[in-house]
Amino acid sequence: MDTFRHMLDNWESKARQSCERVEYTLTLHKQDLVKIKAFAQAYRLDEAFVTESLLQSAIKEAEKAIPYVKGSEVIRVEEGEEIYADAGKTPAYVQAEQALAKNLTGCP
């Protein structure tokens, strides 16, 4: 019985993962494609998996790199210190991300 439960749990996990994936076409520099193919060959992985992993890592780093710009509005006080709203690109980025995520829901 545990064998089937494990199998069904695995199927459920795979179904959720596939619902979160979308196909997207992009243009690359030839040398970047060569590097992706080289990573895939060296690690014996699918090129799409390598590309997806690299893109995810780049996005995480780009999000971390968005600079905080101290605004004029105090949004809270922590341990007696005033915390100011971010007047940089982060609020616009977060708002756009949330709006776009609503449109990309594909599975129930």
C-alpha positions as CSV (number, residue, x, y, z in Angstrom):
1,M,0.0,0.0,0.0
2,D,2.9,2.4,0.8
3,T,4.2,1.8,-2.7
4,F,1.1,3.1,-4.3
5,R,0.8,6.0,-1.9
6,H,4.4,7.0,-2.7
7,M,3.7,6.7,-6.4
8,L,0.5,8.8,-6.2
9,D,2.2,11.4,-4.0
10,N,5.0,11.6,-6.6
11,W,2.4,12.0,-9.4
12,E,0.7,14.8,-7.5
13,S,4.0,16.6,-7.0
14,K,4.9,16.3,-10.7
15,A,1.4,17.6,-11.7
16,R,1.9,20.6,-9.5
17,Q,5.3,21.3,-10.9
18,S,4.1,21.0,-14.5
19,C,1.3,23.5,-13.8
20,E,3.9,26.0,-12.6
21,R,5.9,25.8,-15.8
22,V,5.4,27.7,-19.0
23,E,7.1,27.6,-22.3
24,Y,8.9,30.7,-23.4
25,T,11.0,31.4,-26.5
26,L,14.0,33.6,-26.3
27,T,17.0,34.7,-28.4
28,L,20.5,34.0,-27.2
29,H,24.0,34.9,-28.3
30,K,25.6,32.0,-30.0
31,Q,28.4,31.8,-27.3
32,D,25.8,31.7,-24.5
33,L,24.1,28.8,-26.3
34,V,27.4,27.0,-26.6
35,K,27.9,27.5,-22.8
36,I,24.5,26.1,-22.0
37,K,25.1,23.1,-24.2
38,A,28.5,22.6,-22.6
39,F,27.0,22.7,-19.1
40,A,24.3,20.2,-20.2
41,Q,26.8,17.9,-21.7
42,A,29.2,18.1,-18.8
43,Y,26.5,17.5,-16.2
44,R,24.5,15.1,-18.4
45,L,21.4,17.3,-18.0
46,D,18.7,18.5,-20.4
47,E,19.6,21.9,-22.0
48,A,16.1,23.3,-21.0
49,F,16.8,22.3,-17.4
50,V,20.2,24.0,-17.4
51,T,18.7,27.2,-19.0
52,E,15.9,27.3,-16.5
53,S,18.3,26.9,-13.6
54,L,20.6,29.6,-14.8
55,L,17.7,32.0,-15.4
56,Q,16.2,31.3,-11.9
57,S,19.6,32.0,-10.4
58,A,20.0,35.2,-12.4
59,I,16.6,36.4,-11.4
60,K,17.2,35.8,-7.7
61,E,20.5,37.8,-7.9
62,A,18.9,40.6,-9.9
63,E,16.1,40.9,-7.3
64,K,18.7,41.1,-4.5
65,A,20.6,43.8,-6.5
66,I,17.7,46.2,-6.8
67,P,18.8,49.1,-4.6
68,Y,16.7,50.4,-1.7
69,V,16.0,54.1,-2.0
70,K,14.9,55.8,1.2
71,G,11.6,57.5,0.7
72,S,10.0,60.3,2.8
73,E,7.2,58.2,4.3
74,V,7.7,56.4,7.5
75,I,5.9,53.0,7.2
76,R,6.7,51.6,10.7
77,V,8.9,51.9,13.7
78,E,11.1,49.0,14.7
79,E,12.9,49.1,18.1
80,G,12.6,52.8,18.1
81,E,14.0,53.3,14.6
82,E,11.9,54.8,11.8
83,I,11.6,52.6,8.7
84,Y,11.0,54.5,5.5
85,A,9.2,53.3,2.4
86,D,11.3,52.3,-0.5
87,A,11.2,55.0,-3.2
88,G,13.2,52.9,-5.7
89,K,12.2,50.3,-8.2
90,T,11.3,47.6,-5.7
91,P,7.7,48.6,-5.1
92,A,7.0,48.9,-8.8
93,Y,8.7,45.5,-9.4
94,V,6.7,43.8,-6.7
95,Q,3.4,45.3,-7.9
96,A,4.1,44.3,-11.5
97,E,5.1,40.8,-10.4
98,Q,1.9,40.3,-8.4
99,A,-0.3,41.5,-11.2
100,L,1.4,39.4,-13.8
101,A,1.4,36.3,-11.6
102,K,-2.4,36.5,-11.4
103,N,-2.6,36.3,-15.2
104,L,-0.3,33.2,-15.4
105,T,-2.3,30.8,-13.3
106,G,-2.8,27.8,-15.5
107,C,-3.9,24.9,-13.3
108,P,-6.8,24.5,-10.9
